[in-house]
């Protein structure tokens, strides 16, 4: 995500073949190349998400009624809520009731797209969700800075901003870098003998 | 015979079981008898032998005591004998003594001197005891060398009997033993028999099991259930039977299957052939009528242009020819329809008087030209509104009058309608067409109703015609259940008489159709309004358009259904003329869209369908929402009258728009969201193609699944899942109707908490099918 040329990785959790086809077709038109992984049930989604390193999935497009092929499995939202960490996801559903939207938002959805997915409703939702996700990353990074270096929020924020200005990169990239560094640090610590 | 009767009643198990039980019983009896008798004999012999020996010994031992007459001498021996088993009583008598030396006399021996007549061992036997009487004989044999001198000096003679010994032995021991033995034997046999019986029953069950199974399978296959092959197991016979049954059934099934296949193949072939024929007829009808329409229309249009006198004359001739051609063509096509068995009579209320008058009136002009009178006499008592086929009635009258005019050179033609018999339903109506023409000779009367039967078949004949008219008339009248008769005298005239039973319209089923009066509009009359002409054939379009222009209306054209829908979104029309056959969306589909599309200003605009087909699509056109239906070739005057009718009935255009805006609360009920498709998928034909394929496959699958969960599992939750999925699939292709039906079923599930009935399911199925067809058409249209 930090490098704009690197492809984005999306998971499309959708059990309807024709919807998958439409979404794939729509995302082909997106200006950044997207690697789209299909799953068709909640369990597969959970499994796939766990098998990937954290932060490697940029967005999950989730069908709310992810039940069909796996009737006893998890529904879309249940699957997402069972994951150990919050994931960036948008909801794709045929249901446009306010109740359903609220349920999705309560589960942490970053966007809501009513079927049928079209260039008008899916792509904006994806774009907004990606931006939100990056913003969240920035806040997490600022929080991490505060915790590690005992800074106030203002100090941490201004550090990120100054780093962004110095390196001529957007603050979100800096934040990603900080998070990556923290991740790396964790691994390094794990490697050293106690 | 009797055995057979008895045997036939029971199962193998029952027969063998009872035989076994009987056999066991007999065997046990025989064993008991044999063994018991043998044992008894053996034991008795043993007892006798034994007892005789004891008695003999006792006799020997008691000799001294008898001689000396002292019982003490024998007591030891008696005591010893008493200790023997079974010994019951012992008595020793001396000869010539009344009282016994030892014991008492046993029963059965005479009192007194029992020994006197016993010279040899005597046995007396009762059921319980055995008494042996043995004489004690004094022998002077050397076996007693120790005999005392006194004895020798005794005056007793040698070998004389001294007395006798009675030994009574009880048989109860023996009897008891034998009884015990027999009892044990019986018990043993019983146990053995039971065990063997159990074994036999088990074996029997095991043996007969395959037979029973086979029986079940056979019964099953007899009750019409699909053939299940019998399991081959069990004893050799059962296996053989099962195997041959399987083989037989397989053979039967195979031949059944082959037969069915062959029947299906034949049916398919026949259907194909029949369809090909019908299609050919329909196509030909369409192909022929369409250009005819153009010629007719434009000739008519030509008369309105400035023409020279000669041109006018030529034009009239051309029009006369084309009229003839139309009549001929209609005859041929009608005949084709009769031949194809496709003639279906309408059963709708219509105005008979008007129908007859109008049909006859067509010939008024030609009759007038020939100087003939044309009279229509309708009796006042005849019913006016009847149920039947107006078109056929008109055609019959038309043909008969046409013939009459053709063959009459002076005089008049009278058309008369009256009731034949004074009776209530069904009324018997008589329609006569009488002319004063050339008449028909008796020998030719039969010919006129024959196909292609013209009396003057020669080249020089005066009259043209196909010779189909009367034959067609006869077929139609016959189809109505009536008769067509001919009375004629050569040179005087002919009368065609039709008698038909008709059902009149009762007040309850009052006519709902408006009385279409064929009022000829003067060509200078102007009509107001805006008309949309939808026809893929430019000639037809142009013809109708020019006609409408002449009448003073504003005309828009559309060459197919999609264009028509687009035009209908833009403007509000007073009348829409819609061809039935069009590429892409056909007339029916377009009409349905128009009637169902919310927010289009033409939802209530009258639509008149135009069809050139031989098949009667009238009903399907009306069902689709059309208001009337016209057949090609279109007659200009008829067209004008129709325009006049519809344009004058609905003069206001503003009121529609207001009315249309209102039923917006109606759910959208159209098959496809064309706007959505145009916007999102029109420019992606490959995606569209694969989505349509997906749609067809998935909806089929979903329908099956839905059927399963709705009517077999009765599971509302799974049903929701399937519906949801179906909605997603439909939404991708803008199949609004399908979504609508899904929502309907879901609403039933959610609100009423009941499983919806099959109607809703079938509606969904139908909407899916429609959407599929519409999608295919949409894609074809794009290509």
HADDOCK unambig.tbl for C-alpha pairs under 7 A between the chains (distance, minus, plus):
assign (segid A and resid 16 and name CA) (segid B and resid 725 and name CA) 6.58 0.50 0.50
assign (segid A and resid 16 and name CA) (segid B and resid 729 and name CA) 6.93 0.50 0.50
assign (segid A and resid 18 and name CA) (segid B and resid 691 and name CA) 5.77 0.50 0.50
assign (segid A and resid 18 and name CA) (segid B and resid 694 and name CA) 5.92 0.50 0.50
assign (segid A and resid 18 and name CA) (segid B and resid 729 and name CA) 6.17 0.50 0.50
assign (segid A and resid 19 and name CA) (segid B and resid 729 and name CA) 6.63 0.50 0.50
assign (segid A and resid 19 and name CA) (segid B and resid 732 and name CA) 6.57 0.50 0.50
assign (segid A and resid 67 and name CA) (segid B and resid 721 and name CA) 6.98 0.50 0.50
assign (segid A and resid 68 and name CA) (segid B and resid 721 and name CA) 6.43 0.50 0.50
assign (segid A and resid 94 and name CA) (segid B and resid 727 and name CA) 6.96 0.50 0.50
assign (segid A and resid 94 and name CA) (segid B and resid 728 and name CA) 5.89 0.50 0.50
assign (segid A and resid 115 and name CA) (segid B and resid 728 and name CA) 6.47 0.50 0.50
assign (segid A and resid 115 and name CA) (segid B and resid 731 and name CA) 6.41 0.50 0.50
assign (segid A and resid 116 and name CA) (segid B and resid 728 and name CA) 6.80 0.50 0.50
assign (segid A and resid 116 and name CA) (segid B and resid 731 and name CA) 5.05 0.50 0.50
assign (segid A and resid 116 and name CA) (segid B and resid 732 and name CA) 4.76 0.50 0.50
assign (segid A and resid 118 and name CA) (segid B and resid 680 and name CA) 6.74 0.50 0.50
